[in-house]
Amino acid sequence: MITIIAGTDTKTKEDAFLIRKKVFVEEQKVPLHLEIDELDHEATHFVIYDDDSPIGAARMRPLAEGSCKIERLCVLPEHRGKHLGSQIMDKVESFARENGWTTLTLHAQTQAIPFYEKRGYVVDSPEFLDAHIPHRAMVKKFDTK
């Protein structure tokens, strides 16, 4: 059974770190000190579970009044292609709305831009490198009505 948990507790963070290390550090070769950073303590972590096994993660941090940043979205390779990224983004966006955030920002790996565009995000920057991976900033605004 697929469930998604949002939290700041130790278990949720550790499960998110486990997935992020497998995807970003092992698979994409991002240095560990860049992946697990000082911003994790101010973030809400989202973990998608298949029964009790963590299989995907993301984090969200508040920025200025009314805005937040989505970061570190990932799904284990063996679970990709099952729309789990969309499910975790649904949870993240619901959480944003519940907390009154109307502007969501993220830095998308260039290859993932179409995924975010389908969700209503718009490219908002030229391409840049983050951990030697091409990215572009993206933004989505919710109606305040």
C-alpha positions as CSV (number, residue, x, y, z in Angstrom):
1,M,0.0,0.0,0.0
2,I,1.3,3.5,-1.0
3,T,1.3,6.2,1.7
4,I,3.0,9.6,1.9
5,I,4.1,11.1,5.2
6,A,5.1,14.7,5.8
7,G,7.1,15.5,8.9
8,T,10.0,17.0,10.7
9,D,10.6,14.0,13.1
10,T,13.8,12.0,13.2
11,K,12.3,8.9,11.5
12,T,10.9,10.8,8.5
13,K,14.2,12.7,8.0
14,E,16.2,9.5,8.2
15,D,13.9,7.7,5.7
16,A,14.2,10.7,3.4
17,F,18.0,10.8,3.7
18,L,18.2,7.1,2.9
19,I,16.3,7.6,-0.4
20,R,18.2,10.8,-1.2
21,K,21.6,9.1,-0.6
22,K,20.6,6.3,-3.0
23,V,19.3,8.6,-5.8
24,F,21.5,11.7,-5.6
25,V,24.7,10.5,-4.0
26,E,25.0,6.9,-5.3
27,E,23.2,7.2,-8.7
28,Q,23.8,10.8,-9.7
29,K,27.2,11.2,-7.9
30,V,26.3,14.3,-5.9
31,P,28.7,14.8,-3.0
32,L,27.2,13.8,0.3
33,H,28.1,17.2,1.9
34,L,26.0,19.0,-0.8
35,E,23.1,16.6,-0.6
36,I,22.5,16.5,3.1
37,D,22.9,20.1,4.2
38,E,22.2,22.7,6.9
39,L,18.8,23.5,5.4
40,D,17.4,20.0,6.2
41,H,16.7,21.2,9.8
42,E,14.3,23.9,8.6
43,A,12.5,21.7,6.0
44,T,9.4,19.6,6.1
45,H,10.3,16.2,4.7
46,F,8.0,14.1,2.6
47,V,8.5,10.3,2.2
48,I,6.5,8.0,0.1
49,Y,6.3,4.4,1.4
50,D,5.4,1.1,-0.2
51,D,4.0,-0.6,2.8
52,D,6.8,0.2,5.4
53,S,9.6,0.7,2.8
54,P,10.6,4.3,1.9
55,I,10.7,4.6,-1.9
56,G,10.7,8.3,-2.6
57,A,11.2,11.7,-0.9
58,A,11.1,15.4,-1.2
59,R,11.6,18.4,1.1
60,M,10.0,21.8,1.3
61,R,11.3,25.0,3.0
62,P,9.5,28.3,3.7
63,L,11.1,31.3,2.0
64,A,9.6,34.8,2.1
65,E,6.1,35.5,3.2
66,G,3.7,33.4,1.1
67,S,6.4,31.4,-0.7
68,C,8.3,28.1,-0.3
69,K,10.8,26.0,-2.1
70,I,10.5,22.4,-3.1
71,E,13.7,20.4,-3.2
72,R,15.2,17.0,-3.4
73,L,12.3,15.2,-5.1
74,C,13.4,11.7,-6.0
75,V,12.1,8.1,-6.4
76,L,14.1,5.0,-6.3
77,P,14.9,3.7,-9.9
78,E,13.0,0.5,-9.5
79,H,9.8,2.4,-8.6
80,R,9.9,5.0,-11.4
81,G,7.3,5.1,-14.1
82,K,4.5,4.5,-11.6
83,H,3.4,8.2,-11.2
84,L,4.9,8.3,-7.7
85,G,6.6,11.6,-8.3
86,S,3.2,13.1,-9.2
87,Q,1.7,11.6,-6.0
88,I,4.4,13.1,-3.8
89,M,4.1,16.5,-5.6
90,D,0.3,16.3,-4.9
91,K,1.0,15.9,-1.2
92,V,3.7,18.7,-1.3
93,E,1.4,21.1,-3.1
94,S,-1.5,20.3,-0.7
95,F,0.8,21.0,2.2
96,A,1.8,24.3,0.7
97,R,-1.9,25.4,0.2
98,E,-2.7,24.3,3.8
99,N,0.1,26.5,5.1
100,G,-0.9,29.6,3.0
101,W,1.9,29.5,0.6
102,T,0.9,30.8,-2.8
103,T,4.2,30.8,-4.6
104,L,6.2,27.6,-5.0
105,T,9.7,27.6,-6.4
106,L,12.1,24.8,-7.3
107,H,15.3,24.1,-9.2
108,A,14.5,21.4,-11.7
109,Q,17.1,19.2,-13.3
110,T,16.8,20.1,-17.0
111,Q,15.7,16.6,-17.9
112,A,12.8,16.9,-15.4
113,I,11.4,20.2,-16.7
114,P,8.6,18.5,-18.7
115,F,7.4,16.8,-15.5
116,Y,7.0,20.1,-13.7
117,E,5.6,21.9,-16.7
118,K,2.7,19.4,-16.8
119,R,2.0,20.5,-13.2
120,G,1.9,24.2,-14.0
121,Y,5.4,25.2,-13.2
122,V,7.1,27.8,-15.5
123,V,10.8,28.1,-16.2
124,D,12.1,31.2,-14.5
125,S,15.9,31.3,-15.2
126,P,18.6,30.4,-17.7
127,E,20.3,27.0,-17.2
128,F,22.8,26.8,-14.3
129,L,24.8,24.0,-12.8
130,D,24.0,22.6,-9.3
131,A,26.4,19.8,-8.2
132,H,27.6,19.7,-11.8
133,I,24.0,18.9,-13.0
134,P,22.2,21.3,-15.4
135,H,19.1,22.9,-13.7
136,R,16.6,25.7,-14.3
137,A,14.6,27.6,-11.7
138,M,10.8,27.1,-12.0
139,V,7.8,28.8,-10.3
140,K,4.1,28.1,-9.8
141,K,1.6,30.5,-8.3
142,F,-1.7,29.4,-6.7
143,D,-4.8,31.5,-7.0
144,T,-5.6,33.2,-3.7
145,K,-9.4,32.9,-4.2
